[in-house]
Amino acid sequence: MSPTATRNIPILDLTPEIEALWDELNAAFQRVMRSGQFIGGPEVEAFEREAAAYLGVEHAIGVNSGTDALVIALRALGIGPGDEVITTPFSFFATAESISNVGAEPVFVDIDERTFNIDPTKIEAAITPRTKAILPVHLYGRPADMDAIAAIAERHGLKVIEDCAQSFGATWRGRKTGTIGDAGAYSFFPSKNLGAFGDAGLIATNDGDIAQRARMLRAHGSKRKYHNELLGYNSRLDALQAALLRAKLPHVDAWNEGRRVAAKRYGELIADVPGVTTPEIVDGHVFHQYTIRIQDADRDTVQRRLTEAGIGTMVYYPVPQDRLPVYRGKEGRCPISDTLARQVLSLPIGPTIPPEHQERVAEELRRSLA
């Protein structure tokens, strides 16, 4: 076996994209350092303009994190105490946590086992007089069925906030995720398809009133300093993160295509592995994660064997949100989510993952299932 074959394969390797953009990233860093302006300012304003143009929206508002993007978007839409927000149980805790942190109540609707996203056919049964919004998550980079969700929202007079933490650049019928509902919330956590060098987030909207409230809320509820009109947050996007994101933004489509190529290659390599279901390759999917289902073996045992073989994997997510201790009493209504939480396993992927690494992952997966 060659030395390369014995090397560990991480779930994600950020080094290639950093090395490829080293001069651009270094220039952005130097530009901010020499400007002496580290909070807001021209770098943040330029990134917001460029992100809005990329997404095809009127307004892009930079914030401190993807979680803050959700919280501020919810509040900018007037969601608060006494309201209910329908969402998926199969997501990172920040989704439901954001709803709870604005005083509203998350209502969990089960998912479609093919897409891992909220099942639109089950949403209307969960609507009550207190329901004010639907918050779909485009999980793993696959867009949720926004046509169906938007139609339900229109029929019932509900707002739609899209959680795009894993789907920057993904499209639904030609439109970028996060631009179809009333607002979209993005995370630029370093591992995302467009990742910063720390925490960073963004809110996208075509509604000028929502945008104005979001801008106020991110800056302690003020339009002008020392003239606070709302109880807000300290959630400004750092100039340094904005500058680094500006350097990376022009490359995100190429990187997303690299992920799609890698996903197709995995599909070919492991399509015939018994008891393993691979994700569908559909239009607009940007494969933030490549997540398989292990149905005829114990997932945790398979993961342990892969770890011992030097293959990095992750389980997103082992505990559905409705099963978390903080939401005790809400569990038990989402059996598909419960089942998939025991089956899902995300394999190494990235825009530049070498084919030989994927071949080794496939080989070790077969061995771990044997």
N, C-alpha and C positions, 0 to 999 in steps of 0.2 A: 504494500500500500504506500502511495506517495506521501510526502510530508503534508501536502495540501489536503489530502483526504482525511488526515487525522486532526486537522485544525477544527476548533469549535466554530459552528455557524450560528451567529446571533439571530434573534428574532428580527432585528433591524440593525443595519450598519449605516450610520450617517456619514462615515468618513469619506466615501467617494464623492458625494455631492459637495461637501465642504472643501475638499481638495480641488475639485473642478472649478469652484467659484472663489478660490482663496484670494486672488487679487481684488475681485469686486467686493468681497466681504471686508477685506482689510481696508480698502478705500472708503467704504461706508463707515467703518469704525473710526478711521482717522478723521473723516469729515465731521462726525458728531463730536469727537473729542475736541477738535479745534474750534468748533462753533461755540462751545461753552453753554449750549442750550440743550438740556437733557429731558425736560418735561414739556410735551406739546411742541408747538413751533412748526417750522417749515417741513421737517422730515415727516412728522405725523400727518400734516395736512396733505403733503404730496402722496404719502402712502394711501390715505383715504381716497384721494382722487383716483389714483391708479387702480385701487381695489374696486372702487365703484365702477370704473370703466370696464374692468375685466369681468365683473359679475353682471354688468348691464343694469345697474340700478341708479337711482338718483342720489342716494345717500349711503355712505359707509362711515360708521362711527367707531373709531378705535377705542378699545377698553383694555383693562388690565389682564383679563383672562376669559376663556370660554364660559366659565361659570358665571362671571359677572355679566357677560353678554346675555345669557339667558335671564338672569335676575332683572337686569335693566330693561331688556326687551319686554318682559312680562309687565313690569311696572309702567313702562311707557305706553303700553296698551291698556292700562287701567285695571289690570288683574290684581286682586287683593283679597283681604279677609272676607270669608263667606262664599267666595267663588270656588268652582271646581274646574279643573283642567284635565282633560283626557289625554293620557300618554301611554307609552309602552312600559311594561315591566322589565324589558330586556335591553338595558342600557346601563351606563355608568351612573352612579348615585347622583352626580351633579344634575341630571335631568329632573328627577323628582325633588331633590333637595332645593333646587331653585324655585320650584312651585311652592313648596312649603315655606321657604324663606321670605316670600312676599305675602304670606298669610293665607294663601289658597290651599286647596286640598287636591292632591293628585288622585286621579281615578284611573286605575290600571286596566287596560284592554289587551287581551291576548294577541299574540303575533301569528304571522303566516310562517309556517315551517320552511317554505322555500326561500323566502326573502329575508327572514329574521326581523322584519319590520312589522309595525302595528298592522293588524288585519282590518282593513276598512269595513268589511262586512259585519264587524262586531261593534263598530263605534256607536251607531245610533241607539242600540239597546242600552248604552251607558249614559246617554244624555238625560239630564234632569233640568228642572227650572233653574238650578244653581250653576249649570255648566256655562262657562264663558269662553272657553278656548280649547283647541286641540293642539297638542305639541308632539308632532311626529319626530322620530329620530331616523336619520339616514344611516343606518348602522353598517359598519364595515366599509362604508363608501358606496353602498348600493342605495339609490334613491327609493324612498317610499312612494306608494301610488298616490301622487299628488293630485291627479285628476279626481279620483274618488274622494279624497279627503277634502279638497276644495269644494266639491259639489255638496258634500254633507254640511260643511261649514256655512255655505251660502243658504242652504235650505233652512238652517236653524239659527242663522244670525250669529255665528260664532267667529272668533278670531283664530288665526292660525300662526303659530310661531314654530319655525323649523329649526331643529337642533342639527346643525351641520358640523359638529365637532370633528367628524370623521369623513366629511364629504366635500371638502373645498375643491372646486373644479368639476364635481360630478354634475351630470345633467339629467333632467327629466323631460323627454320630448323636446329637446333642443334648448331648454331653459336651465340656467344654473340653479342648483339647489340653494335654498335660502332666499330666492327672489320670487317665489310663487305665492307664498303666504303673505301675511301682513308684515312679517319681519323674519329675518334669518339670523341665527347666532352661530359664530364660528370660533373655534379654538385654534391657536397657533402654538400649542404645546410642542416641544421640540420634535416629537415623534410623528407629528401629523404630516399629511401630504405637503402642506406648506407650513414648515415649522420655524419658530423663532429660536432664540438662544436663551430661553427662559419662558415665563408665562406671558401670553398676549392673546387678545381676542378682538372680535369685530362684530358689529351689528349692521345688517343691511336692510334697507327699506326703500320703498318708493313714496312713502307717506311723509310729507314735510313736518306734520305735527308730531308724529312718532319720533322722527329724527331730532327735532328740537328738544323734546322731553328727554330723549336718551342722552343728548349732549349735556343737558342740565344735570341729570342724575349722576353722570360719571364725574362731575365736578362739584360735588356737595350741593347739588340742587340749585345751582346759580347760572344765570346767563352772564352776569358781571360779577367779578370778584367782590366779596363782602356784601353782596346783595342776594342772599339766599332765599329762594322762594319755595323750595321743596326740601324734604329730608332726603339727601342723596348719599353718595358714596365717594370715596377717593379711589377712582378706578380709571385713571388716565393711562394711556399707552405711552411707554417710554420712547423717547426719540431714538435711542440706540436700537431698540427692537424694531421700530418702524423702518429705520434705515437698512437694517439687515434683511428685513422682509422685502423691502423694495428691490434689493439685489437678487432675491430668490424668485420673486413673483413672475418674471418673464419666462422662467423655466418650468413652471408648475405643470403646464399642459404636456410637455415632453416627459416629465417625470411620471405623470399619471398614465401616459401611454406605455411607459416602461413597466409600470405595475400591471397593466392589462396584458402585456406580452408575457410577463412572468406568470400571471394567473392562467393564461391559455396553456403555457408550457406545463404547469402543474397538472392541469386537467388532463393533458395527454399522458403524463407520467404515471398518474395514480387513478385513472378512470376505471381500471379493471381490478383495483384492490378490493377484495370482498369486504363488505360491511362498512365501507367508507363512502359517504356522499360528498361530492365536491360542489362548490358554489356555482351557480349559473353564470355564464358570461353574457351579460345583457348590456344594451346600449346605455351609456352614461355612468356605468359602475367604475369607480376609480380604485377599488381594492386597497383601501387603507389597511385592511387585514385580509388575509386569505384564510378563511375559516371553513374547516371541514367538519363533518359529523361522523363520529365513531359510534356505530349502532350495534355491532356484534362483539364488542369487547369492552372491558372497563377502561374508560377514558383516562383516568388518573394513572393506571398502570402503564398504559401506552405512553403517556407523557413522561413518566418516570424513566422508562426505558430509552426514550429519545434523549432525555437529559443526560443519561449515563453515556450515550453515544456521542455527546457533544452537539446535539441539535437544540437550539433555543426554541421554545414554544411558549404560548400564553393561553390562558383560558379567559375569554371575554364573553360572558361573565359567569362565575361559578354560583353566584347567589342573585337571583332576580330581585329587582328593587322592592317588589311587594313582599318578599321574604326576608328583608333586612329587619333587624330588631327595632329600628326606629318606626317601622310601619306595621308593627305587630297588630294583628286583627284584620288586616287587609289581604292576607295571603290566602291562597287556595282557589282563586278564581281564574287562574291562567295556566292550565295544565300543559299547553304546548311550550310555553316559556320554561316551565319546570323541567320538562323532558329535555329540551335543548340545552339547558344549563348543565345537564349531566353528560352531554354528548359533544359539545363544541370544543374544537382545538384549533388555534391559529398557528400556522406554519410561518417560517421566515419568508419575508417578502420585502421588496423595495425596488425602486426604479432601476437599480444597477446590479441586482443580485445575479451572480454568474450562473449560467446554465448548469455547470458542473456541481455547484452547490445544491441546486434544486434536484439534480439527479441523485446526489447523496442523500438528501432529505427523503426522497421517495424510496430509496433503497432501505434506509433505516426504518422508515414507517412500515414497510412490508415486514421487515425483520421483527419489529416490535409487536406486530399483530400475529406473528406466527406462533 
